[in-house]
């Protein structure tokens, strides 16, 4: 992995950090001869720049650091989190206005899962929230059979999956009225973690719905609807993720 001097990043990363474009879109802009640094055209996406000092222009227009933008989206099941999908499936970006500044997802919700997805142009905040040991993520889970006491004890103690060390303990509270349903609280987020945990006991997950990320709750936000977080919510999210 290439290392950059302190305070510097690649040009494509700088455009992403400034909230101008995704890394992929930034690379396209640079290779397409749209970007200059300190008055000089740059064609190398990996060129080293200091985004706080360099004068970066796109098509001759100076780029200023975009204001921090964080949005909450109630992602429906059957929608992918990526910007584009090779299979032609709907993406979360189809649910957002075309004139919205670039925002990237904080973590992922897989195709079958639904609920709260945060997106932002603040890459530092995204890294904080998504990092292991960051803020808690709360899910409503329904499986095809009742949860067993053995499984609950394993989840709470820390379960071994096949892609790394023992999982951190997971808070699990089973619905006493419906033993196939439970509330999971995670502080790490490995790929399809809850589905794989349940699959380890031979269960199929019928519904996986995220209802909170740290202090931000889904609330009554309608399916497929988004809203912008206010400054107090962003500050609280940053504080609980530090």
C-alpha positions, 0 to 999 in steps of 0.5 A: 500500500502506497504511503503519502507524506503527512497531510497529503493524499492522492488527487483522486482521494482529495476530490473524494475528501472534498465531497466533489465525487466518488473515487471512481468518478474523480479518477474519470475526471482526472484522466479526462483532463478536467482537473488542474492543481495550482494552475497546472493540468494533472493527468495522474490520479495518484499525484500527491496533493495537500487538499488543505493547501493546493488550489484544485480546479475542475474545468477551470472552477476552483473547488472549495471544501463542501459543507459536511452533509449527512443524510439518513435514508430508509433503504427498501429491501431489493435495492443495492447500496452501490452507485451502479449495478452491473445487473441493472438493479435499483440502487440507493442513488435512484432514490436520491435527487440528481442535484444532491452533492456527492455522498457515499454510504457509511457501511453497507446494507445488503440487497435483501436488507432494509432500514437506516442507511447513512450517506455522507460527503465527510470521509473522516466521519464515515471512517469513524462510524464504520470502524470496528468498535465505533457506534452501535448499530441496531437491527430487527431480525426475524428468522424461520425458526425460534432462536435457541438459548444455545445460539443466544449465549453464543452470540452474546459471548462472541461467535467464531466465523470463518473470516477472522478472529472471534466476533465481539459480543453481540447484544441480543434480545428475543421478543417474548411474544414472538421467539423468531424475532430479536433485536441485535446490537452490533459494534462491528460489521463484518460482511453479512454478519448477522445472516452468517451468525444465524446461518451457523445454526441452520437458520434463514433470515427472513427480515433484517431491518436496521433501526438505528446507527448510534444516536440516529434512529430511523423513526417514522421515516418512510420507506425509500424516503431520505432526510438531512441530519441537522448539525446537532445530530452530526455532532452527536454521531461524531461524538459517539463514534470517536 
